[in-house]
């Protein structure tokens, strides 16, 4: 009788991603593998590491490291932590439980501003002090925001501790962009190699201990490390390093969004000192091929979208046996089984309403469709699989998945993580949800296209839609046309107003620094944005600086956008962002601060009557846009 160990797959979320909800990649892969009969489990080591460090035991270890620093090397944050160490050790456990939703009454004590020790992060509250010298948080949260105030204060407290970890233990430490500079658009593997060869610090030690405990609990034959962002790459390789040293028989595969965008031309053999395989794009088909290979059912020449190191030559080889991807409606239902859903932290960091949805509360993440139905925007990675291959599941399949997830998690909040959810699919979703009398709350990303009529927006609201985000990018018809957005500013105004009238929060993704954007374009765009806030079309927004990527139309055909790309540095590792020369010569850095300051105030109803030039510290031209352009557009019937 055979006693062979079952082929178990362990999927891991490495630090750092989100702390309020699991990153969905492992839930998708685990659900898919189980639907195909495989033994699959998952762990969130990002959350586990933070809970380990932010505990009485963890902070005691941080305290020891901080006390070992010479006084001259202690930053003000570290000195404050050491002076208040006993208070930190006493308050960390209850504060974490409060942020996990287990002790709501603690909000009263946190709000006294006398219980938590307050470091430098609390100085940001000074910007809220009103002219009468009253409650500094009343302006932000109003009189009824007891829990909100406490969560914001508790989040600042955690951010203080993150600063201490950075200054006393690991200079790369952050809750999201952990050691990001070692990997993001990094042509050379040298910085990562040097960091991984250095003696482990406290964060490394705790992470490696947690990783080995996870492996010992689950006994996998294959370990999957999902790296969605550059800020998760260093920790993923630290995990791989520890597992490879202790359990060399375990195969380790690396995948995820960072890999899919930045490692497509991978030629760095040293990466394979840590992992055995690197897979590209949607993981289902490469994973099935890899499991077959590890079980002796398939040669390595028949792997799918997979990098490995040749054992004889030491060179990196790309294996790709063309096989169709698993259809989107056959990938199965994501599962959160095995993840500690009651231990995630509901944080309230920035006061941006959409950022709050991102970081406050646990949302089940789900995809309405694979890829983007538009796939034309010139700043987007339209040449890559996650955008270019568009597939849609039926409304019945999607709602079946929603019902199964609610049954499993007990949570009815959903974040649809599509690049741009298709309006036809959302209409079908709304109808199916209402047909089944299934009450959920949901939000997601869309294009502000004319298909979103007031009728459709009302239907989406009735189905549980609470918020929508979409790209207005540069609010300029000339630049929107150059971007191939397929929308106009006036159309965006009517669509966003339809969402708002339906009671749906609208967040606009905004952009500055796009090729050929002038100072006049920027001033006019801000005037459009002012009017959109003034007319109640949008309630939230954020300005991002444009970055040119090698996979976007701008990066592939820069001459079409009036710019010249600067040569990429030679390298065998990551490749993504590419610098360019814009003949307009606009100082976008000088513009960015004004744009962010203006929109922050607009979100709080401040300065909507002011001339937009007042936000700039430098002299800028008068807007060429009529101050009533959006109001008139809302009164007109669309053609």
N, C-alpha and C positions, 0 to 999 in steps of 0.2 A: 504494500500500500504506500503511495507516494506521500511524503511529508514536505514536499517542496514549498518554499515560502511563496505566498501569492504575490503577483506583480502589483505592488501598490505604488501609486503616484501621489507625491506630496507637493502641493502648490503653495508657494510662500509669497506673502506681500512683504518686501523688505522696507526698512526705514529709508526715507520718510515719504508718506503720501498724505492721507487725511487722518484726523483723529476722531472725527465725529461719526464716521461711517466707513465700512470696508471699501477699499478700492475694488471695482467689480471684476477685474480680470480673472482672479482665482475662482470666484463664484461661477463665472461662465465656463471655465475649463473644467472645474469639478463637476458641475451639472452635466456638461456634455459627456465627459468620460463615464459618469454613472449611467447616463442614458444608453451608452454602448456596452454596458455590462462590466466596466472596469472598476477596480477597487481604488477610489480616489478620495483624498482628504486634503484639508487646507489649514493654514495657520497665518495669522496676522502678526508678524514679528515687529512691525512698525508700532502698533499699539502696545504690544508686550514690552518693548524697550522703553517707551515713554512711561508706562505704569511702573516699570521696575525702577527707573531713575527717579521718578517723582513719587517716592514713597519714603516713609521714615528711614528705612534701611538704606535706600538709594541716596537720600540727601545726607545721611551720616557719612557715607563714603565720599560724596562730593566735598563735604566739610573737611574731611581728612586731607584730601588732595589740595584744597584751598589753603589749609593751615600750613601745608608743606611749602607753599610758595613764599619766597622772600617778600617782606613787606613792601619793598620798592616795586615788585612785579604785580602787586594786587591792584586790579582796577577798582574804581569806585564801587562798581556793582558787587565785586567780590568782597570788598571791605564791608559793605553794607550787609551782605549775606552773613558774614562771620559775626558781625555785631548783633545780628538778629537771629542767629542760627537756632536757638531754642524755640523761638516763636515759629520759625519755618517748620521745624520738625514736629511741632505740636499741631500746626494747622494744615499740613499737606494732606494727610489722610482724609479728614472731613471735607476739605475743599474738593478733592478728587471725587469723593462720593457725591457731593452736591452736583458737580458737573456731569456725573453719570446719571443724574435724575433720581438718586436714592435718598436725598435728604433735603427736600424743598424748603423746609422751615429755616435752614441755615442762612437763607437769603437775608433774613432780618439782621443777623449778626454781621454778615459781610458788609451790608449797607451802612453800618454805623461808621465805617472807615476807621475803626479803632482795633478791629480784631486781626485783620491780615496785615503783616508787615508790608510796607509800600516802598518799592525801589524806584529806579529812574523811569520805568515805563508809565508810572502813574502821573508823570509830569505832563503827559499828553492831555490829561483832563483840564489843564489850565486853559486850553483853547476853547473850552465850553463855558467858561465863567461869564455870566451875563453882566450887563452894565450896572445892575443894582447890587452886584456882589453876592447873589443868592446861590442856591444849590447848583454846582457846576454840571451835574448830570441831568437836571430837570429839562434843560434846553434839548438834550439829545433824546431823552426817554419819556418826558412828561411825568405826570403825577402817578400814573398807574403802573409804571414799569418795574415793579419790585423785583421780579425774577430776572428781567433783562438787565437791570442795573447790577445785580449781584453777579450774573454771568460775565458781564463786561469787566467788573472789578476782578473777579477770579481769573479771567483770561489774562488780564494785565499782570497779575501775580505769577501765573505760569510763564509769561513772557520774561518777567524778571529772572526767573529761575533758569530759563533757556539762555539768557545772557550770562548768568553765572557759569553754566556748563561750558559755554563758549570761551569765556575768559579764563577759567580755572582748569578746564579738563581738555577740551577739544576745540580749537579755534574755528573749525569748520561746522560746528553744531548749529543746526536750525531745525525747527519743527517741520518745515516743508522742503526747503532747498538745501538739504544736508550735503555738504561737500560738492555742491553742484559744479563749481568751477573746475573740478578735476575731470569732468566728463563732457560738459556741454560744448559742442562744436570744437572739441579738443582733437587736433590732428595727430597728436602724439600720445601714446600710452604711458610715456615716462612719468607724468605726475601721478597717475593712479598707481603705477608700479612702485614708485618711491613711497607713497603713502601706505600701501599694503605691505611693504617690506619693513616699515618702521615698527618699533616695539608697540604693542597694543596699549592704548590708553584705557581709562575706566569705561568709556562708552563702548569701545571695541570689546573689552573683556565681557561686559554684561551681555552685549549682543551675541557674542560667540557662545556663551553659556546657554542663553535662551535658544539659540539655533540647534545646539547639540541636544538639548533636552527635547526639542520638538522632533528631531530625527529619532531619538531613542524611543519616544512615545509612539511614533507612527511606523517606524521600520520600513521606509520606502525603498524601492529599487530604483526609482527615478525621482529626482528633485527638480521641480520647475521654479525658477526665479523670474518673476514678472517685474520688469523695470519700466514703469510708465513714463518716468521723468529722469532727467540727468541727476536730480537730487536723490535718487534711489540707487544709483549705480555703485557708488563706493561701498555702501552697506551690503548690497547684494554680493559683491565680490568678497567682502569680509566673511559673510556667511559661507560662501562657497569654499573659501580658504580653510575655514575651521572644519567643515564637513569633509572636505577632501583629505585633510590630514588625519582625521579620526576614522573615517569610513571610506577608504579609497574605492571600495566596490560599488558605491552608489554613483550612478550616472547623474550628471548635473547638466541641465539645459537652461539657456538664457533666452528670454523673449520679451515682448512688450513694446509700448509706444516709442521709447527712446531707441531701442534696437531697430525698430522698423523705419525710423526717420534718419537716424544718425550713423548707423553701422551697416548701411547697404553695400558699401564697398570695402568691407572689413578685410584687412590683410595682415593684421597684427597677431603673430603666433603666441605672444606672451599671454594674451587673454585666455588661452587654452591651458595655461598652468592652473587655472581656477575652475573653468567650466569645460565640459566635453563637447557641447553642441550649442550653436546659436541659430535660432530659427527666425524667419521673417514673416511679417504680415499675419493674417488670421491664423490662429494657432491650431485649429482643429485638425486639418489635413496633415500638416507637418508632424503633429503629435501622434496621430495614428501610425504614420510611417515610421516614426522613431521607436514607438513601442514594438512594432513588428520587428524592427531591426534588432532591438535589445533582446527580443525573445527568439532570435535566430530565424525569423521567418522572411527576412528581407535583407539584401546586401546593402552596404552603405552607399553604393552607387545609385540605389533606388530611393534614397531619402528625398524629401520634398522641402525645398527652400531652406536648406540647412548648411551652415558653415561648420567645418571641423578642421582639425590639424592632422595632416598626413603623418602617420607614424614613421614612415621611412625618410621623407625629405624634410619634415618639420615645417613645411609651408602650409598656409591656410588654403583649403579647397572649398568650393561652393558646390554642393550636391543638389541637383534639382531634377527629379523625375516628374515631368508635367502630369499632374492629375487634377481633376476638377475639385474646387473647394466644396466643402460641405454646404449645401444650400442653407440659407439663413433660417428658413422655417423648419430645418431638421437639426439645429444645433442644440436643442433641448432647453430646459428651463434652468436658469442660474439657481444655485443653492448656496445658502449661507450656513448650512450645517457645519458645525465645528468652530465657527467664529463666535467670540463672546459678545453677543449683541447688547448685553446689558452693561458692558464695561466701556463703551465708546463715550467720548467726552463731548458734550454739547457746548461749544465755545461761542463767544461773541466778541470778535476782535475788532474789525472795522465796522463802522456804522452804516456802510453802504447796504441797502436793503437786499440786493441780490447776493452780495458776499455773505450776508447772514444766512440765506438759504443754503449756501455752499457749506458753511461751517457749523451751523446751529441745528441740531436735530439729526436723527438718523433716517436717511432716505434709502429706499431700495433702488438701486441703479439698474436701469433696463434700457434696451435699444429698440426703437420702433422699426428701424430699417438699417441694413448695413450700407455704409457709404453715403454719398450725397447725390440726390437726384438732379442737382443743378450743376455741380462740378465745373464751374467756369471761372470762379473768382481768381483774379490774377495774383493775389497774395497768398493763395492757399496751396497746399501740397496736392494738387489735383492729379498728379501723375502717380501717386501712391495708392495701394490697394484700399486703405481704410477710407479713402475718398472716392476713388475711381470706380470701384466695383459696387454698383448699387443693386441691392436685393431687398425685397420687402416680404414680410410674412403677412398672412391674412389677419383680419381683425379678430377672428375667432381664436387663432393660435396665440395672438398677443394677449388677449384677455384670459385665455387658459393659463398662460404663464403668470399673469398678474394674480389670478386667484390662487394658484399654487404657492406663490411667494408670500401672499398675505397669510395663507394657512400656516406656512412654515415659520414666518418671523413674527406674526401678530402685529406687524406694522403696515399701515395703509398709505404711507407717503412714498411717492415714486419720483425719481429724477430721471427723465429720459435723456440719455447722454449722446444723442445723435448730433452730428455736425449741423444738420438742419432737418428737422422732422418734416416729412412731406405732408402738406395740408390734406390731401386725399386720404392718406392713412390715418391722420388724426381725426378726420370726420368719421371714418369707419370705426375707429377706437371709441369715440364718444357715443356713437349709436349702440355699439355692442355693450359698453359699460352700462348704459341706461336700460337696454333691453334686459340685462341680467340684474338690474337694481343693485349694482356693485358700487359702493361709495368709496372712492379713494381721493387723495389729494395729489396733484402732480404738477410738475413744471419742466421746461425744457427749452431747447434752442430751435428757432425757426428763421426763415428768410421773411422779411417784411414785404411779401408779394401780395398783389391785388386779390388773389384767391381767398385771402383771409377777410371775408366780408363780415359785416356786423352780424349776419345770421350765423355764420360759422363760429365767430368768436363767442356768441351767446351759447351755442351748443357746447363748445369746449369748456366754458365756465360751468355749465350745468353738469358736465361730466367730471368736474373736480379740478380743472386747471386753475391754479392760483397765481402763476407767474410765467412770463415768457421773456426770453432774452433773444436778441437778434442783432445782426451787424448793420449798423448805419455807417460804420467806418468813418470816412471823411464826408461830412455833410455838404457835398458839393456835387452838383449834377455832372460837371465836367469830369471830376475824378471818379465818381461812381461809374460813369460810362467807361473810363479807362480801366477801372477795376473789373469791368464786366459783371457788376452786381445784378444787373437786370432790374433795377428799381430806380426811382427818382425820389428826391427829397419830399415832394408833395405827396407822392404815393405812400411813402413811409409815414408821413403825418396822418393820412387817413386810416391806414392800417393800425398804427399804434393807438390812435384815438378809439378805434373800434374795440381793440382789446381792453383799453382803459375803461370805456363805457360799460363793458361787460364785467367790470370789477376785477380784472386781471392786472397784476403788477407788471409793468413793462420796463425792462432794462435794455439799454442800448450799448452795444460794444462800439467804441469810437476809436479812431486811429489818427495819428498824426505822423508826419515824416514820410508820406508816400511819395514815390518819384514824381518830380516836377511840381510838388506842392509848394506854393509860394506863401509869403506872409499874408498876402491878401486872401488867399484860399483859406488859411487858418482862421483869420479874423471872421470871414464870412461863415465858415463852418460853425464857429462858436456862436454867432448870432442865430443861425438856424437852431442850434441846440437850445439856446436860451428860449426861443419861441416855442419849441417843443415842450419844454418844461412849463412855460407860462400857460400854454393851452391845454395842459393836462394830458398830453399824449404819452409822455414818458415820466416815470417816477424815479428812475435810477439810471446811472451810466458810469462808464469808466473809460478814460483815454489810455490807449496802449501806443507805444512807439512802434512804428512799422519796422519789421525785420525781414530782410530778403533771405529766402531759403533756396537751396540748390534745386529743390523739387518743384518749386512754384513756377508759373509762367514768367514772372519777372526774372527769376534766377535762370531760367532756360532761354529766354528771348529778351534780354535786357534792352536791346536796341528798339524794341517795340514800345518801350516805356521811357525812352529818352535818357537812359542812364548807362554807365559803363561799370562793369563788375571789376573789382580788384582781384588779382590772382589769389587763389587759395594757397595757404602754406602747404608744403609737401607733408604727407603723413599717411599712416596706414591704419588709423583708428577712426575717430568720429568726423563726420562732415555734415554740416547743416546750414548754419548762418553764413552768409557771404556779404562782405562789405561792398559798397558801390559808390560811385561818384555821381552826384546829381548836379548838372550844370547850373541849376537855379541858385545854389549856394546858400539856401535858407538855413539859419541857425535854429534847428528844431529843438535843441536843448533849451534855448531861451524861451521858446514857445510852450514847452511841456509843463513847466511849473504853473504858468498862468492858466492853462487849460484845466489842470487838475484842481487848482484852487477854485476856479469858477464853478466847476461841476459839483464839487463838494458842497459849496454854498447853495447851488440851485436845488440840490436834493433836499435841502432843509428850508426851501422857500425864501432864501436870502439873495438879494441882489438881482432879482428878476427884472426890475425896472431900470437897472443901471446900464450905462453904455458899456458894451463888452470890452472896450479899450481900457477901462479902468482896472481890469484884472492883470494887465501886462505891466512889467517893470521897465520895459523898453518902449520906445515910440513906435506905434503901429498905425497903419492907415485906417480910415473910417470904413465901416462895413458898406459894401455895395448892395446888400440885401435890404429890401424894404422891411421895416420893423413889424409889418402886419402881413408878411408873405404867407406864413403858416395859417393864420386866422382866415385869410381869404381862401386858401386852398381847402380848408375844412368846410367852407360854405359852398364850394363848387361840387357839382356831381362829377364823379370820374367818367372819363370818356369811355 
